[in-house]
Amino acid sequence: SVADLNVQIYIALIVGSIAGLLSTVGYQYIEPIVSKKLLKLHDTCGVLHLHVIPSLIAVILGAIFAACASVNEYKNDLYQYYPARVPSDAATDLAALGVTRVGTDRSAAEQAGFQLAAAGVTIGLALLGGALTGLLLRVRLFEQLSEEVEMFDDEAQWITPDDYALKLTFATSQSNEKKDDTKV
């Protein structure tokens, strides 16, 4: 939400570094606690830390940058980024601003509020969609994993012919290579 805004390169580097750091720390240290103790969620791809945390940073920064955006800084480009901030005053020469429609004359603070409201709607829809998907997958119509099955082991999902021995051949050849290395 802030990628095309006028920000200095050092701000982009700081934001990217913070998002990367939080993603890595979250995946390494926080994810095991969240998945096993707090929420008992199964997040095999680290979606929470890879997508959610950086997007929350972007939401906050999007609102801050929208609140700080001014005509002095952006000139007429401000109305390309935030069309609702176009002045509604009929006396204003809209053609000189490079816009073709009258806006709602939204203030910077109001724009920031709308940015946060849009993020809230998006998060709400994502939570609702995720909850509905989770409930749908719990329906007994679908195959349920037993408690003994390792969650990361997908061997139970693969159906192969009895004479298919690639797995055994590969495992056998690796163990033979290790034995040959120890004999030398």
Backbone torsions as a table, in degrees:
resi	resn	phi	psi	omega
1	SER	NA	-13.7	-179.5
2	VAL	-117.9	4.7	-173.3
3	ALA	-63.7	-34.0	-176.9
4	ASP	-99.4	8.0	179.4
5	LEU	-83.2	163.9	179.0
6	ASN	-80.1	93.7	175.7
7	VAL	-126.1	151.3	178.4
8	GLN	-71.9	154.6	-177.4
9	ILE	-62.0	-35.3	-180.0
10	TYR	-66.4	-31.6	177.0
11	ILE	-67.3	-42.8	177.9
12	ALA	-62.1	-40.8	178.7
13	LEU	-66.1	-41.4	179.0
14	ILE	-65.2	-46.3	-179.2
15	VAL	-63.1	-45.3	179.2
16	GLY	-62.9	-40.3	179.2
17	SER	-65.6	-42.9	179.3
18	ILE	-64.6	-44.2	179.5
19	ALA	-63.1	-43.1	178.5
20	GLY	-64.8	-42.3	179.3
21	LEU	-63.5	-47.2	-180.0
22	LEU	-64.7	-36.2	177.5
23	SER	-64.1	-45.5	-178.2
24	THR	-67.9	-47.6	178.9
25	VAL	-63.3	-41.5	179.1
26	GLY	-62.8	-43.1	-179.0
27	TYR	-68.7	-39.7	-176.0
28	GLN	-76.6	-42.7	-170.3
29	TYR	-112.2	-37.3	-174.8
30	ILE	-86.1	-36.5	-177.1
31	GLU	-57.1	-44.7	178.4
32	PRO	-60.9	-35.7	179.5
33	ILE	-69.6	-45.5	-178.8
34	VAL	-65.0	-43.9	-174.2
35	SER	-74.3	-34.1	-174.5
36	LYS	-97.6	-31.3	-172.3
37	LYS	-110.9	-48.1	-172.0
38	LEU	-82.5	-64.0	-173.1
39	LEU	-102.7	-14.8	-176.8
40	LYS	53.1	44.9	176.8
41	LEU	-93.8	149.9	177.6
42	HIS	-108.0	101.3	-176.2
43	ASP	-116.5	83.8	-174.2
44	THR	-68.4	-27.3	-175.7
45	CYS	-102.4	1.4	-179.8
46	GLY	67.2	36.1	-177.6
47	VAL	-60.4	-38.5	-179.3
48	LEU	-57.2	-45.0	-174.6
49	HIS	-91.4	-25.2	-179.2
50	LEU	-83.4	-32.1	-176.0
51	HIS	-116.4	-43.7	-172.6
52	VAL	-70.0	-50.1	-177.3
53	ILE	-63.2	-48.9	176.3
54	PRO	-62.0	-33.8	179.4
55	SER	-71.2	-32.6	175.1
56	LEU	-66.7	-36.0	174.4
57	ILE	-62.7	-43.6	179.5
58	ALA	-64.0	-37.5	178.4
59	VAL	-62.0	-48.1	-179.0
60	ILE	-63.5	-46.1	179.9
61	LEU	-67.3	-35.0	177.5
62	GLY	-60.7	-41.3	178.3
63	ALA	-69.1	-41.0	179.2
64	ILE	-63.9	-46.4	-179.1
65	PHE	-67.3	-33.9	176.7
66	ALA	-66.8	-37.4	178.9
67	ALA	-70.2	-28.4	-178.1
68	CYS	-92.0	-12.4	-176.4
69	ALA	-67.1	132.3	-179.6
70	SER	-135.5	161.3	177.8
71	VAL	-64.5	-33.7	179.1
72	ASN	-60.9	-38.6	-177.4
73	GLU	-82.7	-45.0	-172.6
74	TYR	-95.4	-15.9	-173.5
75	LYS	58.2	-137.3	-178.0
76	ASN	-74.6	-15.1	177.9
77	ASP	-64.8	-21.4	178.9
78	LEU	-54.7	-38.8	-176.4
79	TYR	-79.4	-13.6	171.9
80	GLN	-79.3	-39.1	178.9
81	TYR	-74.7	-40.0	-176.6
82	TYR	-129.3	82.0	-175.8
83	PRO	-60.6	-27.2	-179.6
84	ALA	-71.8	-13.4	179.3
85	ARG	-85.6	-0.3	176.5
86	VAL	-61.3	134.1	-179.3
87	PRO	-60.6	140.3	179.4
88	SER	-92.1	-5.1	-179.5
89	ASP	-64.6	123.2	-178.0
90	ALA	-66.4	-23.0	-178.2
91	ALA	-76.2	-18.1	-179.5
92	THR	-70.7	135.9	179.4
93	ASP	-81.4	97.3	-176.6
94	LEU	-66.6	-32.3	179.1
95	ALA	-63.5	-35.1	178.3
96	ALA	-68.3	-27.4	177.6
97	LEU	-80.9	-12.0	-179.4
98	GLY	81.4	21.2	179.0
99	VAL	-118.7	155.5	-175.8
100	THR	-111.6	1.2	-179.9
101	ARG	-140.5	159.7	178.3
102	VAL	-83.8	135.2	179.1
103	GLY	-94.4	-166.1	-179.9
104	THR	-102.7	5.8	178.7
105	ASP	57.0	43.1	-179.2
106	ARG	-71.2	139.8	178.2
107	SER	-79.9	169.2	179.0
108	ALA	-63.8	-40.1	179.3
109	ALA	-66.4	-40.8	177.3
110	GLU	-64.0	-39.3	178.8
111	GLN	-62.4	-41.5	177.3
112	ALA	-61.2	-40.7	177.1
113	GLY	-63.4	-40.3	177.3
114	PHE	-66.6	-35.7	176.2
115	GLN	-61.1	-45.5	179.1
116	LEU	-67.0	-39.0	178.7
117	ALA	-64.1	-41.5	178.2
118	ALA	-63.7	-39.2	177.0
119	ALA	-65.0	-39.6	177.3
120	GLY	-62.4	-41.8	177.3
121	VAL	-64.0	-43.1	179.5
122	THR	-62.4	-45.6	178.9
123	ILE	-63.8	-42.2	178.0
124	GLY	-60.8	-44.6	178.2
125	LEU	-65.4	-37.6	178.1
126	ALA	-65.5	-43.0	177.9
127	LEU	-64.9	-41.9	178.6
128	LEU	-63.8	-45.8	178.8
129	GLY	-63.5	-41.3	177.9
130	GLY	-65.4	-40.9	178.9
131	ALA	-65.7	-42.8	178.5
132	LEU	-64.8	-39.8	177.3
133	THR	-64.0	-43.7	177.5
134	GLY	-61.3	-42.4	177.7
135	LEU	-65.5	-40.1	178.8
136	LEU	-62.9	-40.1	-179.3
137	LEU	-72.4	-16.6	177.1
138	ARG	-84.9	-8.3	178.5
139	VAL	-62.5	137.9	-176.1
140	ARG	-65.3	-6.8	177.1
141	LEU	-65.0	-32.0	-179.3
142	PHE	-93.4	151.8	179.7
143	GLU	-65.8	129.1	-179.5
144	GLN	-98.1	141.9	175.3
145	LEU	-79.0	139.9	177.1
146	SER	-81.5	164.3	-178.6
147	GLU	-68.0	-26.4	-178.6
148	GLU	-75.0	-22.8	-177.3
149	VAL	-74.9	130.7	176.0
150	GLU	-67.9	131.9	-175.4
151	MET	-63.3	-29.2	-178.6
152	PHE	-90.9	-3.9	-179.0
153	ASP	-92.4	111.2	-177.7
154	ASP	-99.7	14.4	-179.1
155	GLU	-60.5	-33.0	179.8
156	ALA	-66.1	-22.5	-178.5
157	GLN	-86.3	-11.1	-177.7
158	TRP	-100.2	125.5	177.7
159	ILE	-108.0	116.0	-179.5
160	THR	-125.2	153.4	178.2
161	PRO	-63.4	156.5	-178.5
162	ASP	-62.3	-32.4	-178.0
163	ASP	-86.1	5.9	179.0
164	TYR	-83.5	110.0	-171.2
165	ALA	-121.0	23.5	-179.1
166	LEU	-59.5	-43.1	-178.7
167	LYS	-62.7	-45.6	179.9
168	LEU	-67.2	-40.7	179.6
169	THR	-63.3	-43.8	-179.4
170	PHE	-64.6	-46.1	-179.4
171	ALA	-65.4	-38.9	-179.9
172	THR	-67.7	-42.4	-178.9
173	SER	-66.5	-35.3	177.8
174	GLN	-67.5	-41.5	-179.4
175	SER	-68.9	-34.7	177.3
176	ASN	-67.7	-37.3	178.0
177	GLU	-64.0	-38.4	179.3
178	LYS	-67.1	-39.9	178.9
179	LYS	-64.8	-41.5	179.9
180	ASP	-64.7	-36.1	179.7
181	ASP	-67.0	-33.4	-178.8
182	THR	-76.6	-24.8	-179.3
183	LYS	-74.9	-27.5	-175.0
184	VAL	-72.4	NA	NA
